[in-house]
Amino acid sequence: MSERFELSFKNKEVRMWFYLAVPAFIIGSIIIFYGEQKYQYIRLLVLVIAWTIFYIWRFFYRKEQKKEVKNSS
């Protein structure tokens, strides 16, 4: 069986997701409500950048975790 995913702030992946997703959502919302119509693509760009940063970080974080487990065995 695989390891269970803990959905709390004790989990570093959940914390990192909130650190990136919440500000990206706030910035995107501000752009939607106060931005000009011709700049609406920026909100999508902000979200894509946040998701890309998160998944790149997650890839390296999990790679590091696997290395630590392998070295401790």
Predicted model as a PDB file, atoms N, CA, C, CB and O in Angstrom, pLDDT in the B-factor column:
MODEL        1                                                                  
ATOM      1  N   MET A   1       0.813  -1.187   0.000  1.00 41.00           N  
ATOM      2  CA  MET A   1       0.000   0.000   0.000  1.00 41.00           C  
ATOM      3  C   MET A   1       0.854   1.246   0.000  1.00 41.00           C  
ATOM      4  CB  MET A   1      -0.923   0.000   1.181  1.00 41.00           C  
ATOM      5  O   MET A   1       1.945   1.265   0.568  1.00 41.00           O  
ATOM      6  N   SER A   2       0.369   2.253  -0.618  1.00 55.00           N  
ATOM      7  CA  SER A   2       1.133   3.491  -0.673  1.00 55.00           C  
ATOM      8  C   SER A   2       0.933   4.296   0.613  1.00 55.00           C  
ATOM      9  CB  SER A   2       0.721   4.326  -1.903  1.00 55.00           C  
ATOM     10  O   SER A   2       0.006   4.059   1.388  1.00 55.00           O  
ATOM     11  N   GLU A   3       1.808   5.223   0.800  1.00 69.00           N  
ATOM     12  CA  GLU A   3       1.759   6.079   1.964  1.00 69.00           C  
ATOM     13  C   GLU A   3       0.560   7.021   1.865  1.00 69.00           C  
ATOM     14  CB  GLU A   3       3.067   6.872   2.108  1.00 69.00           C  
ATOM     15  O   GLU A   3       0.253   7.524   0.784  1.00 69.00           O  
ATOM     16  N   ARG A   4      -0.117   7.259   2.987  1.00 71.00           N  
ATOM     17  CA  ARG A   4      -1.282   8.143   2.982  1.00 71.00           C  
ATOM     18  C   ARG A   4      -0.848   9.594   2.910  1.00 71.00           C  
ATOM     19  CB  ARG A   4      -2.146   7.910   4.228  1.00 71.00           C  
ATOM     20  O   ARG A   4       0.209   9.974   3.415  1.00 71.00           O  
ATOM     21  N   PHE A   5      -1.684  10.395   2.273  1.00 69.00           N  
ATOM     22  CA  PHE A   5      -1.412  11.819   2.120  1.00 69.00           C  
ATOM     23  C   PHE A   5      -2.075  12.555   3.268  1.00 69.00           C  
ATOM     24  CB  PHE A   5      -1.917  12.353   0.745  1.00 69.00           C  
ATOM     25  O   PHE A   5      -3.286  12.444   3.461  1.00 69.00           O  
ATOM     26  N   GLU A   6      -1.292  13.306   4.031  1.00 76.00           N  
ATOM     27  CA  GLU A   6      -1.809  14.055   5.160  1.00 76.00           C  
ATOM     28  C   GLU A   6      -2.174  15.467   4.713  1.00 76.00           C  
ATOM     29  CB  GLU A   6      -0.781  14.092   6.309  1.00 76.00           C  
ATOM     30  O   GLU A   6      -1.304  16.236   4.303  1.00 76.00           O  
ATOM     31  N   LEU A   7      -3.451  15.804   4.790  1.00 78.00           N  
ATOM     32  CA  LEU A   7      -3.925  17.119   4.354  1.00 78.00           C  
ATOM     33  C   LEU A   7      -3.995  18.053   5.564  1.00 78.00           C  
ATOM     34  CB  LEU A   7      -5.321  17.009   3.655  1.00 78.00           C  
ATOM     35  O   LEU A   7      -5.071  18.362   6.076  1.00 78.00           O  
ATOM     36  N   SER A   8      -2.813  18.489   6.003  1.00 81.00           N  
ATOM     37  CA  SER A   8      -2.722  19.442   7.108  1.00 81.00           C  
ATOM     38  C   SER A   8      -1.475  20.290   6.890  1.00 81.00           C  
ATOM     39  CB  SER A   8      -2.678  18.709   8.500  1.00 81.00           C  
ATOM     40  O   SER A   8      -0.671  20.013   6.001  1.00 81.00           O  
ATOM     41  N   PHE A   9      -1.324  21.321   7.707  1.00 79.00           N  
ATOM     42  CA  PHE A   9      -0.166  22.192   7.547  1.00 79.00           C  
ATOM     43  C   PHE A   9       1.116  21.561   8.080  1.00 79.00           C  
ATOM     44  CB  PHE A   9      -0.414  23.508   8.246  1.00 79.00           C  
ATOM     45  O   PHE A   9       2.187  22.155   7.961  1.00 79.00           O  
ATOM     46  N   LYS A  10       1.027  20.374   8.662  1.00 84.00           N  
ATOM     47  CA  LYS A  10       2.232  19.634   9.038  1.00 84.00           C  
ATOM     48  C   LYS A  10       2.929  19.112   7.787  1.00 84.00           C  
ATOM     49  CB  LYS A  10       1.886  18.465   9.995  1.00 84.00           C  
ATOM     50  O   LYS A  10       4.142  18.897   7.787  1.00 84.00           O  
ATOM     51  N   ASN A  11       2.159  18.909   6.727  1.00 86.00           N  
ATOM     52  CA  ASN A  11       2.697  18.417   5.461  1.00 86.00           C  
ATOM     53  C   ASN A  11       3.299  19.592   4.692  1.00 86.00           C  
ATOM     54  CB  ASN A  11       1.590  17.704   4.617  1.00 86.00           C  
ATOM     55  O   ASN A  11       2.623  20.585   4.420  1.00 86.00           O  
ATOM     56  N   LYS A  12       4.571  19.463   4.350  1.00 89.00           N  
ATOM     57  CA  LYS A  12       5.268  20.560   3.670  1.00 89.00           C  
ATOM     58  C   LYS A  12       4.688  20.846   2.290  1.00 89.00           C  
ATOM     59  CB  LYS A  12       6.746  20.238   3.543  1.00 89.00           C  
ATOM     60  O   LYS A  12       4.695  21.998   1.854  1.00 89.00           O  
ATOM     61  N   GLU A  13       4.186  19.829   1.591  1.00 89.00           N  
ATOM     62  CA  GLU A  13       3.598  20.040   0.262  1.00 89.00           C  
ATOM     63  C   GLU A  13       2.321  20.865   0.353  1.00 89.00           C  
ATOM     64  CB  GLU A  13       3.304  18.695  -0.416  1.00 89.00           C  
ATOM     65  O   GLU A  13       2.079  21.719  -0.500  1.00 89.00           O  
ATOM     66  N   VAL A  14       1.510  20.626   1.361  1.00 90.00           N  
ATOM     67  CA  VAL A  14       0.272  21.389   1.534  1.00 90.00           C  
ATOM     68  C   VAL A  14       0.592  22.846   1.860  1.00 90.00           C  
ATOM     69  CB  VAL A  14      -0.602  20.767   2.652  1.00 90.00           C  
ATOM     70  O   VAL A  14      -0.032  23.764   1.327  1.00 90.00           O  
ATOM     71  N   ARG A  15       1.572  23.047   2.742  1.00 91.00           N  
ATOM     72  CA  ARG A  15       1.970  24.426   3.076  1.00 91.00           C  
ATOM     73  C   ARG A  15       2.462  25.164   1.846  1.00 91.00           C  
ATOM     74  CB  ARG A  15       3.062  24.429   4.155  1.00 91.00           C  
ATOM     75  O   ARG A  15       2.078  26.310   1.614  1.00 91.00           O  
ATOM     76  N   MET A  16       3.307  24.520   1.057  1.00 91.00           N  
ATOM     77  CA  MET A  16       3.847  25.168  -0.142  1.00 91.00           C  
ATOM     78  C   MET A  16       2.741  25.488  -1.140  1.00 91.00           C  
ATOM     79  CB  MET A  16       4.906  24.277  -0.802  1.00 91.00           C  
ATOM     80  O   MET A  16       2.760  26.539  -1.780  1.00 91.00           O  
ATOM     81  N   TRP A  17       1.775  24.576  -1.271  1.00 91.00           N  
ATOM     82  CA  TRP A  17       0.661  24.818  -2.190  1.00 91.00           C  
ATOM     83  C   TRP A  17      -0.121  26.058  -1.750  1.00 91.00           C  
ATOM     84  CB  TRP A  17      -0.275  23.580  -2.255  1.00 91.00           C  
ATOM     85  O   TRP A  17      -0.470  26.902  -2.575  1.00 91.00           O  
ATOM     86  N   PHE A  18      -0.392  26.163  -0.447  1.00 91.00           N  
ATOM     87  CA  PHE A  18      -1.107  27.341   0.046  1.00 91.00           C  
ATOM     88  C   PHE A  18      -0.284  28.611  -0.114  1.00 91.00           C  
ATOM     89  CB  PHE A  18      -1.483  27.154   1.506  1.00 91.00           C  
ATOM     90  O   PHE A  18      -0.837  29.664  -0.430  1.00 91.00           O  
ATOM     91  N   TYR A  19       1.026  28.533   0.097  1.00 92.00           N  
ATOM     92  CA  TYR A  19       1.886  29.704  -0.060  1.00 92.00           C  
ATOM     93  C   TYR A  19       1.864  30.223  -1.494  1.00 92.00           C  
ATOM     94  CB  TYR A  19       3.318  29.368   0.351  1.00 92.00           C  
ATOM     95  O   TYR A  19       2.024  31.422  -1.718  1.00 92.00           O  
ATOM     96  N   LEU A  20       1.669  29.342  -2.455  1.00 92.00           N  
ATOM     97  CA  LEU A  20       1.650  29.769  -3.858  1.00 92.00           C  
ATOM     98  C   LEU A  20       0.235  30.019  -4.382  1.00 92.00           C  
ATOM     99  CB  LEU A  20       2.329  28.725  -4.719  1.00 92.00           C  
ATOM    100  O   LEU A  20       0.008  30.991  -5.103  1.00 92.00           O  
ATOM    101  N   ALA A  21      -0.715  29.152  -4.028  1.00 89.00           N  
ATOM    102  CA  ALA A  21      -2.055  29.232  -4.607  1.00 89.00           C  
ATOM    103  C   ALA A  21      -2.865  30.417  -4.071  1.00 89.00           C  
ATOM    104  CB  ALA A  21      -2.802  27.946  -4.339  1.00 89.00           C  
ATOM    105  O   ALA A  21      -3.552  31.093  -4.838  1.00 89.00           O  
ATOM    106  N   VAL A  22      -2.792  30.669  -2.783  1.00 90.00           N  
ATOM    107  CA  VAL A  22      -3.604  31.751  -2.208  1.00 90.00           C  
ATOM    108  C   VAL A  22      -3.180  33.121  -2.758  1.00 90.00           C  
ATOM    109  CB  VAL A  22      -3.489  31.743  -0.669  1.00 90.00           C  
ATOM    110  O   VAL A  22      -4.044  33.882  -3.193  1.00 90.00           O  
ATOM    111  N   PRO A  23      -1.885  33.463  -2.757  1.00 91.00           N  
ATOM    112  CA  PRO A  23      -1.516  34.754  -3.361  1.00 91.00           C  
ATOM    113  C   PRO A  23      -1.837  34.823  -4.858  1.00 91.00           C  
ATOM    114  CB  PRO A  23      -0.032  35.016  -3.152  1.00 91.00           C  
ATOM    115  O   PRO A  23      -2.241  35.873  -5.357  1.00 91.00           O  
ATOM    116  N   ALA A  24      -1.659  33.707  -5.574  1.00 90.00           N  
ATOM    117  CA  ALA A  24      -1.986  33.708  -7.009  1.00 90.00           C  
ATOM    118  C   ALA A  24      -3.481  33.950  -7.209  1.00 90.00           C  
ATOM    119  CB  ALA A  24      -1.565  32.367  -7.670  1.00 90.00           C  
ATOM    120  O   ALA A  24      -3.873  34.682  -8.118  1.00 90.00           O  
ATOM    121  N   PHE A  25      -4.310  33.344  -6.374  1.00 89.00           N  
ATOM    122  CA  PHE A  25      -5.758  33.550  -6.458  1.00 89.00           C  
ATOM    123  C   PHE A  25      -6.125  35.001  -6.148  1.00 89.00           C  
ATOM    124  CB  PHE A  25      -6.490  32.602  -5.495  1.00 89.00           C  
ATOM    125  O   PHE A  25      -6.968  35.587  -6.826  1.00 89.00           O  
ATOM    126  N   ILE A  26      -5.501  35.573  -5.136  1.00 91.00           N  
ATOM    127  CA  ILE A  26      -5.784  36.967  -4.770  1.00 91.00           C  
ATOM    128  C   ILE A  26      -5.358  37.915  -5.883  1.00 91.00           C  
ATOM    129  CB  ILE A  26      -5.068  37.340  -3.458  1.00 91.00           C  
ATOM    130  O   ILE A  26      -6.106  38.819  -6.253  1.00 91.00           O  
ATOM    131  N   ILE A  27      -4.155  37.708  -6.418  1.00 89.00           N  
ATOM    132  CA  ILE A  27      -3.681  38.554  -7.519  1.00 89.00           C  
ATOM    133  C   ILE A  27      -4.575  38.404  -8.738  1.00 89.00           C  
ATOM    134  CB  ILE A  27      -2.230  38.204  -7.885  1.00 89.00           C  
ATOM    135  O   ILE A  27      -4.917  39.394  -9.386  1.00 89.00           O  
ATOM    136  N   GLY A  28      -4.958  37.170  -9.056  1.00 86.00           N  
ATOM    137  CA  GLY A  28      -5.861  36.935 -10.185  1.00 86.00           C  
ATOM    138  C   GLY A  28      -7.209  37.604  -9.996  1.00 86.00           C  
ATOM    139  O   GLY A  28      -7.769  38.161 -10.941  1.00 86.00           O  
ATOM    140  N   SER A  29      -7.733  37.552  -8.771  1.00 86.00           N  
ATOM    141  CA  SER A  29      -9.020  38.196  -8.482  1.00 86.00           C  
ATOM    142  C   SER A  29      -8.933  39.709  -8.628  1.00 86.00           C  
ATOM    143  CB  SER A  29      -9.490  37.839  -7.070  1.00 86.00           C  
ATOM    144  O   SER A  29      -9.837  40.343  -9.171  1.00 86.00           O  
ATOM    145  N   ILE A  30      -7.847  40.278  -8.144  1.00 88.00           N  
ATOM    146  CA  ILE A  30      -7.657  41.728  -8.279  1.00 88.00           C  
ATOM    147  C   ILE A  30      -7.594  42.112  -9.755  1.00 88.00           C  
ATOM    148  CB  ILE A  30      -6.368  42.186  -7.546  1.00 88.00           C  
ATOM    149  O   ILE A  30      -8.176  43.117 -10.162  1.00 88.00           O  
ATOM    150  N   ILE A  31      -6.895  41.322 -10.547  1.00 84.00           N  
ATOM    151  CA  ILE A  31      -6.799  41.609 -11.980  1.00 84.00           C  
ATOM    152  C   ILE A  31      -8.167  41.496 -12.647  1.00 84.00           C  
ATOM    153  CB  ILE A  31      -5.800  40.654 -12.656  1.00 84.00           C  
ATOM    154  O   ILE A  31      -8.498  42.297 -13.521  1.00 84.00           O  
ATOM    155  N   ILE A  32      -8.964  40.509 -12.241  1.00 82.00           N  
ATOM    156  CA  ILE A  32     -10.303  40.344 -12.826  1.00 82.00           C  
ATOM    157  C   ILE A  32     -11.171  41.564 -12.526  1.00 82.00           C  
ATOM    158  CB  ILE A  32     -10.982  39.060 -12.285  1.00 82.00           C  
ATOM    159  O   ILE A  32     -11.823  42.102 -13.421  1.00 82.00           O  
ATOM    160  N   PHE A  33     -11.177  42.000 -11.264  1.00 85.00           N  
ATOM    161  CA  PHE A  33     -12.093  43.061 -10.858  1.00 85.00           C  
ATOM    162  C   PHE A  33     -11.609  44.467 -11.205  1.00 85.00           C  
ATOM    163  CB  PHE A  33     -12.328  42.975  -9.389  1.00 85.00           C  
ATOM    164  O   PHE A  33     -12.421  45.349 -11.486  1.00 85.00           O  
ATOM    165  N   TYR A  34     -10.291  44.682 -11.189  1.00 85.00           N  
ATOM    166  CA  TYR A  34      -9.793  46.036 -11.379  1.00 85.00           C  
ATOM    167  C   TYR A  34      -8.978  46.232 -12.657  1.00 85.00           C  
ATOM    168  CB  TYR A  34      -8.965  46.419 -10.211  1.00 85.00           C  
ATOM    169  O   TYR A  34      -8.653  47.363 -13.018  1.00 85.00           O  
ATOM    170  N   GLY A  35      -8.653  45.153 -13.329  1.00 81.00           N  
ATOM    171  CA  GLY A  35      -7.845  45.264 -14.541  1.00 81.00           C  
ATOM    172  C   GLY A  35      -8.677  45.610 -15.755  1.00 81.00           C  
ATOM    173  O   GLY A  35      -9.895  45.428 -15.772  1.00 81.00           O  
ATOM    174  N   GLU A  36      -8.004  46.105 -16.754  1.00 82.00           N  
ATOM    175  CA  GLU A  36      -8.684  46.394 -18.012  1.00 82.00           C  
ATOM    176  C   GLU A  36      -8.968  45.090 -18.750  1.00 82.00           C  
ATOM    177  CB  GLU A  36      -7.836  47.348 -18.892  1.00 82.00           C  
ATOM    178  O   GLU A  36      -8.310  44.078 -18.513  1.00 82.00           O  
ATOM    179  N   GLN A  37      -9.922  45.121 -19.620  1.00 81.00           N  
ATOM    180  CA  GLN A  37     -10.354  43.924 -20.344  1.00 81.00           C  
ATOM    181  C   GLN A  37      -9.231  43.326 -21.197  1.00 81.00           C  
ATOM    182  CB  GLN A  37     -11.550  44.255 -21.230  1.00 81.00           C  
ATOM    183  O   GLN A  37      -9.153  42.106 -21.343  1.00 81.00           O  
ATOM    184  N   LYS A  38      -8.369  44.163 -21.755  1.00 82.00           N  
ATOM    185  CA  LYS A  38      -7.328  43.645 -22.636  1.00 82.00           C  
ATOM    186  C   LYS A  38      -6.198  42.952 -21.869  1.00 82.00           C  
ATOM    187  CB  LYS A  38      -6.762  44.770 -23.471  1.00 82.00           C  
ATOM    188  O   LYS A  38      -5.363  42.292 -22.489  1.00 82.00           O  
ATOM    189  N   TYR A  39      -6.148  43.084 -20.535  1.00 78.00           N  
ATOM    190  CA  TYR A  39      -5.111  42.437 -19.734  1.00 78.00           C  
ATOM    191  C   TYR A  39      -5.641  41.242 -18.932  1.00 78.00           C  
ATOM    192  CB  TYR A  39      -4.492  43.448 -18.791  1.00 78.00           C  
ATOM    193  O   TYR A  39      -5.005  40.828 -17.963  1.00 78.00           O  
ATOM    194  N   GLN A  40      -6.763  40.696 -19.309  1.00 78.00           N  
ATOM    195  CA  GLN A  40      -7.345  39.592 -18.563  1.00 78.00           C  
ATOM    196  C   GLN A  40      -6.543  38.292 -18.684  1.00 78.00           C  
ATOM    197  CB  GLN A  40      -8.752  39.359 -19.031  1.00 78.00           C  
ATOM    198  O   GLN A  40      -6.686  37.402 -17.846  1.00 78.00           O  
ATOM    199  N   TYR A  41      -5.708  38.174 -19.710  1.00 84.00           N  
ATOM    200  CA  TYR A  41      -4.887  36.977 -19.865  1.00 84.00           C  
ATOM    201  C   TYR A  41      -3.825  36.886 -18.767  1.00 84.00           C  
ATOM    202  CB  TYR A  41      -4.221  36.969 -21.244  1.00 84.00           C  
ATOM    203  O   TYR A  41      -3.292  35.804 -18.520  1.00 84.00           O  
ATOM    204  N   ILE A  42      -3.515  37.983 -18.117  1.00 84.00           N  
ATOM    205  CA  ILE A  42      -2.478  37.999 -17.077  1.00 84.00           C  
ATOM    206  C   ILE A  42      -2.884  37.131 -15.893  1.00 84.00           C  
ATOM    207  CB  ILE A  42      -2.207  39.439 -16.606  1.00 84.00           C  
ATOM    208  O   ILE A  42      -2.028  36.486 -15.288  1.00 84.00           O  
ATOM    209  N   ARG A  43      -4.162  37.099 -15.550  1.00 83.00           N  
ATOM    210  CA  ARG A  43      -4.602  36.269 -14.417  1.00 83.00           C  
ATOM    211  C   ARG A  43      -4.318  34.802 -14.686  1.00 83.00           C  
ATOM    212  CB  ARG A  43      -6.104  36.472 -14.141  1.00 83.00           C  
ATOM    213  O   ARG A  43      -3.900  34.074 -13.787  1.00 83.00           O  
ATOM    214  N   LEU A  44      -4.544  34.363 -15.923  1.00 86.00           N  
ATOM    215  CA  LEU A  44      -4.232  32.990 -16.280  1.00 86.00           C  
ATOM    216  C   LEU A  44      -2.735  32.747 -16.225  1.00 86.00           C  
ATOM    217  CB  LEU A  44      -4.771  32.664 -17.667  1.00 86.00           C  
ATOM    218  O   LEU A  44      -2.290  31.689 -15.780  1.00 86.00           O  
ATOM    219  N   LEU A  45      -1.969  33.705 -16.668  1.00 90.00           N  
ATOM    220  CA  LEU A  45      -0.519  33.599 -16.622  1.00 90.00           C  
ATOM    221  C   LEU A  45      -0.021  33.484 -15.181  1.00 90.00           C  
ATOM    222  CB  LEU A  45       0.121  34.807 -17.307  1.00 90.00           C  
ATOM    223  O   LEU A  45       0.888  32.701 -14.904  1.00 90.00           O  
ATOM    224  N   VAL A  46      -0.604  34.249 -14.269  1.00 88.00           N  
ATOM    225  CA  VAL A  46      -0.224  34.193 -12.852  1.00 88.00           C  
ATOM    226  C   VAL A  46      -0.506  32.797 -12.298  1.00 88.00           C  
ATOM    227  CB  VAL A  46      -0.991  35.271 -12.029  1.00 88.00           C  
ATOM    228  O   VAL A  46       0.331  32.230 -11.595  1.00 88.00           O  
ATOM    229  N   LEU A  47      -1.666  32.245 -12.606  1.00 88.00           N  
ATOM    230  CA  LEU A  47      -2.012  30.912 -12.118  1.00 88.00           C  
ATOM    231  C   LEU A  47      -1.107  29.836 -12.703  1.00 88.00           C  
ATOM    232  CB  LEU A  47      -3.459  30.597 -12.446  1.00 88.00           C  
ATOM    233  O   LEU A  47      -0.684  28.924 -11.992  1.00 88.00           O  
ATOM    234  N   VAL A  48      -0.811  29.936 -13.980  1.00 91.00           N  
ATOM    235  CA  VAL A  48       0.064  28.947 -14.628  1.00 91.00           C  
ATOM    236  C   VAL A  48       1.469  29.014 -14.035  1.00 91.00           C  
ATOM    237  CB  VAL A  48       0.117  29.182 -16.161  1.00 91.00           C  
ATOM    238  O   VAL A  48       2.094  27.977 -13.816  1.00 91.00           O  
ATOM    239  N   ILE A  49       1.963  30.200 -13.777  1.00 92.00           N  
ATOM    240  CA  ILE A  49       3.292  30.339 -13.174  1.00 92.00           C  
ATOM    241  C   ILE A  49       3.304  29.747 -11.764  1.00 92.00           C  
ATOM    242  CB  ILE A  49       3.719  31.824 -13.135  1.00 92.00           C  
ATOM    243  O   ILE A  49       4.254  29.056 -11.395  1.00 92.00           O  
ATOM    244  N   ALA A  50       2.267  30.009 -10.979  1.00 92.00           N  
ATOM    245  CA  ALA A  50       2.199  29.471  -9.619  1.00 92.00           C  
ATOM    246  C   ALA A  50       2.164  27.943  -9.642  1.00 92.00           C  
ATOM    247  CB  ALA A  50       0.960  30.022  -8.884  1.00 92.00           C  
ATOM    248  O   ALA A  50       2.883  27.296  -8.880  1.00 92.00           O  
ATOM    249  N   TRP A  51       1.335  27.363 -10.509  1.00 92.00           N  
ATOM    250  CA  TRP A  51       1.257  25.902 -10.595  1.00 92.00           C  
ATOM    251  C   TRP A  51       2.565  25.303 -11.080  1.00 92.00           C  
ATOM    252  CB  TRP A  51       0.122  25.484 -11.522  1.00 92.00           C  
ATOM    253  O   TRP A  51       2.986  24.255 -10.589  1.00 92.00           O  
ATOM    254  N   THR A  52       3.206  25.948 -12.029  1.00 94.00           N  
ATOM    255  CA  THR A  52       4.479  25.448 -12.548  1.00 94.00           C  
ATOM    256  C   THR A  52       5.555  25.466 -11.466  1.00 94.00           C  
ATOM    257  CB  THR A  52       4.930  26.284 -13.754  1.00 94.00           C  
ATOM    258  O   THR A  52       6.298  24.496 -11.316  1.00 94.00           O  
ATOM    259  N   ILE A  53       5.641  26.548 -10.720  1.00 94.00           N  
ATOM    260  CA  ILE A  53       6.610  26.634  -9.631  1.00 94.00           C  
ATOM    261  C   ILE A  53       6.342  25.546  -8.601  1.00 94.00           C  
ATOM    262  CB  ILE A  53       6.563  28.023  -8.968  1.00 94.00           C  
ATOM    263  O   ILE A  53       7.274  24.899  -8.122  1.00 94.00           O  
ATOM    264  N   PHE A  54       5.067  25.341  -8.257  1.00 93.00           N  
ATOM    265  CA  PHE A  54       4.727  24.321  -7.259  1.00 93.00           C  
ATOM    266  C   PHE A  54       5.138  22.933  -7.726  1.00 93.00           C  
ATOM    267  CB  PHE A  54       3.226  24.347  -6.959  1.00 93.00           C  
ATOM    268  O   PHE A  54       5.763  22.189  -6.969  1.00 93.00           O  
ATOM    269  N   TYR A  55       4.802  22.574  -8.949  1.00 94.00           N  
ATOM    270  CA  TYR A  55       5.104  21.223  -9.403  1.00 94.00           C  
ATOM    271  C   TYR A  55       6.591  21.000  -9.649  1.00 94.00           C  
ATOM    272  CB  TYR A  55       4.337  20.926 -10.660  1.00 94.00           C  
ATOM    273  O   TYR A  55       7.070  19.876  -9.497  1.00 94.00           O  
ATOM    274  N   ILE A  56       7.324  22.021 -10.019  1.00 95.00           N  
ATOM    275  CA  ILE A  56       8.784  21.884 -10.119  1.00 95.00           C  
ATOM    276  C   ILE A  56       9.369  21.679  -8.719  1.00 95.00           C  
ATOM    277  CB  ILE A  56       9.421  23.144 -10.806  1.00 95.00           C  
ATOM    278  O   ILE A  56      10.208  20.803  -8.512  1.00 95.00           O  
ATOM    279  N   TRP A  57       8.919  22.495  -7.764  1.00 93.00           N  
ATOM    280  CA  TRP A  57       9.384  22.331  -6.387  1.00 93.00           C  
ATOM    281  C   TRP A  57       9.029  20.944  -5.868  1.00 93.00           C  
ATOM    282  CB  TRP A  57       8.775  23.413  -5.475  1.00 93.00           C  
ATOM    283  O   TRP A  57       9.861  20.285  -5.246  1.00 93.00           O  
ATOM    284  N   ARG A  58       7.803  20.496  -6.118  1.00 93.00           N  
ATOM    285  CA  ARG A  58       7.335  19.184  -5.640  1.00 93.00           C  
ATOM    286  C   ARG A  58       8.161  18.053  -6.232  1.00 93.00           C  
ATOM    287  CB  ARG A  58       5.855  18.982  -5.989  1.00 93.00           C  
ATOM    288  O   ARG A  58       8.461  17.084  -5.534  1.00 93.00           O  
ATOM    289  N   PHE A  59       8.537  18.154  -7.503  1.00 95.00           N  
ATOM    290  CA  PHE A  59       9.357  17.140  -8.144  1.00 95.00           C  
ATOM    291  C   PHE A  59      10.695  17.000  -7.419  1.00 95.00           C  
ATOM    292  CB  PHE A  59       9.581  17.486  -9.624  1.00 95.00           C  
ATOM    293  O   PHE A  59      11.115  15.890  -7.093  1.00 95.00           O  
ATOM    294  N   PHE A  60      11.364  18.134  -7.165  1.00 95.00           N  
ATOM    295  CA  PHE A  60      12.655  18.086  -6.485  1.00 95.00           C  
ATOM    296  C   PHE A  60      12.512  17.679  -5.019  1.00 95.00           C  
ATOM    297  CB  PHE A  60      13.346  19.439  -6.582  1.00 95.00           C  
ATOM    298  O   PHE A  60      13.377  16.983  -4.487  1.00 95.00           O  
ATOM    299  N   TYR A  61      11.432  18.103  -4.361  1.00 93.00           N  
ATOM    300  CA  TYR A  61      11.196  17.733  -2.968  1.00 93.00           C  
ATOM    301  C   TYR A  61      11.001  16.230  -2.837  1.00 93.00           C  
ATOM    302  CB  TYR A  61       9.976  18.476  -2.413  1.00 93.00           C  
ATOM    303  O   TYR A  61      11.602  15.612  -1.959  1.00 93.00           O  
ATOM    304  N   ARG A  62      10.182  15.632  -3.681  1.00 91.00           N  
ATOM    305  CA  ARG A  62       9.951  14.184  -3.628  1.00 91.00           C  
ATOM    306  C   ARG A  62      11.206  13.404  -4.006  1.00 91.00           C  
ATOM    307  CB  ARG A  62       8.797  13.795  -4.557  1.00 91.00           C  
ATOM    308  O   ARG A  62      11.466  12.337  -3.449  1.00 91.00           O  
ATOM    309  N   LYS A  63      11.978  13.927  -4.941  1.00 94.00           N  
ATOM    310  CA  LYS A  63      13.233  13.283  -5.312  1.00 94.00           C  
ATOM    311  C   LYS A  63      14.186  13.267  -4.109  1.00 94.00           C  
ATOM    312  CB  LYS A  63      13.884  14.013  -6.519  1.00 94.00           C  
ATOM    313  O   LYS A  63      14.861  12.271  -3.851  1.00 94.00           O  
ATOM    314  N   GLU A  64      14.226  14.375  -3.390  1.00 93.00           N  
ATOM    315  CA  GLU A  64      15.056  14.468  -2.194  1.00 93.00           C  
ATOM    316  C   GLU A  64      14.561  13.503  -1.106  1.00 93.00           C  
ATOM    317  CB  GLU A  64      15.064  15.914  -1.663  1.00 93.00           C  
ATOM    318  O   GLU A  64      15.363  12.868  -0.422  1.00 93.00           O  
ATOM    319  N   GLN A  65      13.237  13.402  -0.954  1.00 89.00           N  
ATOM    320  CA  GLN A  65      12.675  12.498   0.043  1.00 89.00           C  
ATOM    321  C   GLN A  65      13.023  11.045  -0.269  1.00 89.00           C  
ATOM    322  CB  GLN A  65      11.158  12.670   0.119  1.00 89.00           C  
ATOM    323  O   GLN A  65      13.371  10.280   0.631  1.00 89.00           O  
ATOM    324  N   LYS A  66      12.930  10.666  -1.537  1.00 90.00           N  
ATOM    325  CA  LYS A  66      13.281   9.303  -1.930  1.00 90.00           C  
ATOM    326  C   LYS A  66      14.752   9.016  -1.669  1.00 90.00           C  
ATOM    327  CB  LYS A  66      12.958   9.073  -3.406  1.00 90.00           C  
ATOM    328  O   LYS A  66      15.117   7.911  -1.267  1.00 90.00           O  
ATOM    329  N   LYS A  67      15.604  10.031  -1.902  1.00 90.00           N  
ATOM    330  CA  LYS A  67      17.034   9.860  -1.666  1.00 90.00           C  
ATOM    331  C   LYS A  67      17.295   9.659  -0.179  1.00 90.00           C  
ATOM    332  CB  LYS A  67      17.826  11.076  -2.195  1.00 90.00           C  
ATOM    333  O   LYS A  67      18.125   8.827   0.188  1.00 90.00           O  
ATOM    334  N   GLU A  68      16.601  10.408   0.691  1.00 86.00           N  
ATOM    335  CA  GLU A  68      16.780  10.278   2.138  1.00 86.00           C  
ATOM    336  C   GLU A  68      16.324   8.904   2.621  1.00 86.00           C  
ATOM    337  CB  GLU A  68      16.008  11.382   2.877  1.00 86.00           C  
ATOM    338  O   GLU A  68      16.970   8.299   3.475  1.00 86.00           O  
ATOM    339  N   VAL A  69      15.208   8.410   2.075  1.00 85.00           N  
ATOM    340  CA  VAL A  69      14.708   7.092   2.481  1.00 85.00           C  
ATOM    341  C   VAL A  69      15.684   6.009   2.028  1.00 85.00           C  
ATOM    342  CB  VAL A  69      13.292   6.830   1.889  1.00 85.00           C  
ATOM    343  O   VAL A  69      15.951   5.054   2.759  1.00 85.00           O  
ATOM    344  N   LYS A  70      16.204   6.166   0.838  1.00 85.00           N  
ATOM    345  CA  LYS A  70      17.148   5.192   0.306  1.00 85.00           C  
ATOM    346  C   LYS A  70      18.435   5.183   1.111  1.00 85.00           C  
ATOM    347  CB  LYS A  70      17.450   5.485  -1.158  1.00 85.00           C  
ATOM    348  O   LYS A  70      18.987   4.113   1.371  1.00 85.00           O  
ATOM    349  N   ASN A  71      18.929   6.356   1.516  1.00 84.00           N  
ATOM    350  CA  ASN A  71      20.162   6.435   2.295  1.00 84.00           C  
ATOM    351  C   ASN A  71      19.985   5.913   3.715  1.00 84.00           C  
ATOM    352  CB  ASN A  71      20.656   7.862   2.336  1.00 84.00           C  
ATOM    353  O   ASN A  71      20.933   5.385   4.295  1.00 84.00           O  
ATOM    354  N   SER A  72      18.803   6.049   4.282  1.00 81.00           N  
ATOM    355  CA  SER A  72      18.574   5.582   5.648  1.00 81.00           C  
ATOM    356  C   SER A  72      18.390   4.069   5.721  1.00 81.00           C  
ATOM    357  CB  SER A  72      17.359   6.271   6.233  1.00 81.00           C  
ATOM    358  O   SER A  72      18.503   3.479   6.796  1.00 81.00           O  
ATOM    359  N   SER A  73      18.110   3.449   4.596  1.00 69.00           N  
ATOM    360  CA  SER A  73      17.908   1.986   4.582  1.00 69.00           C  
ATOM    361  C   SER A  73      19.201   1.229   4.558  1.00 69.00           C  
ATOM    362  CB  SER A  73      17.081   1.578   3.396  1.00 69.00           C  
ATOM    363  O   SER A  73      19.195  -0.002   4.545  1.00 69.00           O  
TER     364      SER A  73                                                      
ENDMDL                                                                          
END                                                                             
